[in-house]
Amino acid sequence: MRYVIVGAGSIGGTVAARLAQHSDQPPLVIARGDNAEAIRADGMLLRSPDDEVRVDAPVATQPSEATLTTDDVLVFATKTHQLQRALLDWVDQPVQDSAGVVVGTAGELLPVLTALNGVEAERLALRFFRRVFGVCVWLPAVHLAPGEFTVRIAPVSGVFIVGRYGEAIDEADASADAVLLEELRTDWEHATFRVHVVDDVMPWKHRKLISNLGNSLQALLGQTDDQAARDLYARTRQEGLDVYAAAGIAIPSDDEEALWRGNAFDVRPVPGVEGPLGGSSWQSLARGSGSIESDYLNGEIARLARSVGVPAPVNEGLQRAARRAAEERRPPASVSAAQLRREILGV
């Protein structure tokens, strides 16, 4: 089975590098621009607290450069606001059998993993692909330079919770799911990840969303731990939980998460990596990408709140502030916690 990693950012790059390091079947990496050029020229450089490796993997910059077969699995590791375009790029790509005969399209035949933050990706993917598997990602990784990736934990490189989104159409379909998920677990655990397979992945993705509500704060404020920042984060998180309660959304408990994450999340310094390091939204501002995922993180709480008729002013304000900072290409830590609090709460 070959994994086609669509999006070689912090998550996709780390997954691809570890699979290339530990597998006889290297993944196909789908990257763009300077990132693709760097990987083609020098391979993928992955640093962790325990090791530094440079591995080679085949690279394509667009679907037309990839020959898909029935043994492929598409792993989407973009940001959610980039996903619609990626799905459209791949859904109608031809898929060949072992004899090189085209037997259908990617949307009809290939399983899809949605390894990205938020809870919208699975709904988007299911419009185009028949077999969609949601992935809750616990992987503190950073990608700031072309071809270079940093994962901040070791020896486990990340934890994934995986489950089918939607139902199998018959017994044969369900059996194929079981085979796929067992092979995925074997391959990815051999590549230093932990994989938990569940019947319903969305409660876990909703829980992860609550922790990701702070991504915009980290991007806007930088790595700060002052009281005003802590207060804003507490308000942001509690508002998300209150909206979940109003919408009837239940999530796993703190104890359940601690059990499944285990001792994997010992975040430590990484040799050779200096300066501040932040999460996915912080990295978007640090790279000056011009876009950010807040519309699908804080914006998801705003959407839910409006759908059930309750207020969510803190998450609405963070959504706007983060989007504006990205559009203006401001760096991380462009405002103080006091300024942001006044902007959002008026106090």
ABEGO torsion letter per residue (X at the ends): XBBBBBEBBAAAAAAAAAAAAABABBBBBBBBEAAAAAAAAAEBBBBBAABBBBBBBBBBABAAABBBBAABBBBBABBAAAAAAAAAAAAABBBBBAAGBBAEBAAAABBBBBBBBEAAAAAAAAAABABBBBBBBBBBBBBABBGBBBBABOABAEBBBBBBBEBBABAAAAAAAAAAAAAAAAAAAAAGBBBBBBABAAAAAAAAAAAAAAAAAAAAAEBBABAAAAAAAAAAAAAAAAAAAAAGBBBBBAAAAAAAAEAABBBBBBBGBBEBBBBAAAAAAAAGAGBBAAAABAAAAAAAAAAAGBBBAAAAAAAAAAAAAAAAGBBBGABBAAAAAAAAAGX
